[in-house]
């Protein structure tokens, strides 16, 4: 089984990305006796900006691609693998370009499993709330206030309540190419755990946010909203009557890191767990509420337009019900929505020139 001694070699795929790089730096700080390797193909613009951070922290960086089995098999033995690599956009494939998401998210996960099998390494998989079908989520009965939609109390489907969506929510139906490839990877992980005795954990993450996220309109929306306010970029409430009342829960990347660190430290306790991971109802925002917070934090006010119909794969509300996770651990999110946005805003202000050059003016 995976080594649980003091000296461990942890491989983080997608290790130059938002979650991966923050996790790699944090693990070295917490465990100076561990070896941490960040593995990334630097496909996403902005990921190269994390390389100096990784080097300064003492993280070994290897440029490679999870789509290429040989790139992974050339690595030295590992004790744990945290799979953070993905094409994470819910809009991926809408333009007909499906190959990268399929190869990266599903074939890449298979290649990671093969590496974990080679070394009998613990496998932690960052999955997504997008595994839950779009049509079923869109059919939920909703209440509404002036600033947000909310899941109503009277629901016909299992696993849905005002506190959010549980793991019992039905999985039949389409869920975006992103969600489909991640769910298929979850099924592979379950099979490998059964066949080869791998220690595994599957974290179905909602929206993760925080410093060093290279936010885009289709992924990393809370960072993108703050960047738009800081750099005076156009913003629109897309779909859902154009009011900005669509809601997501969010989780500070540092809260996620604390959970993953515990999962790495206690592989026996966490073995076989599949659980929703998010901020839950208490740490959630609508776009309208996000706009107000951005105005307060930046001192800038943008005119937000309303644009078009609902985008493919979009839903009015998603809230992570983390009751299953809470039954496994005393871990709870420690940072509220204002703190998350404030930390992002401070990072933008401190790195304005870098962000403008890489993400705004590019």
Secondary structure, DSSP 8 states (H G I E B T S, - for coil): ----SS--EEEEETTTSHHHHHHHHHHHHH-TTSEEEEEE---STTGGGGHHHHHHHT-EEEE--TT-HHHHHTS---SEEEE------TTTTTTS--HHHIIIIIIHHHHHHHHHHHHT-EEEEEEEGGGS-HHHHHTS-EEE-SS-EEE-S--SSTTEETTEE-TTS---S--HHHHHHHHHHHHHHHHHHHHH---EEEEEE-EEE-TT---BTTB-HHHHHHHHHHHT---EEESGGGS---EEEEEEHHHHHHHHHHHHHTHHHHTTEEEEES-TGGGEEEHHHHHHHHHHHHS-----EEESS--TT--SEE-B--HHHHHH-S------HHHHHHHHHHHHHHTHHHHIIIII--
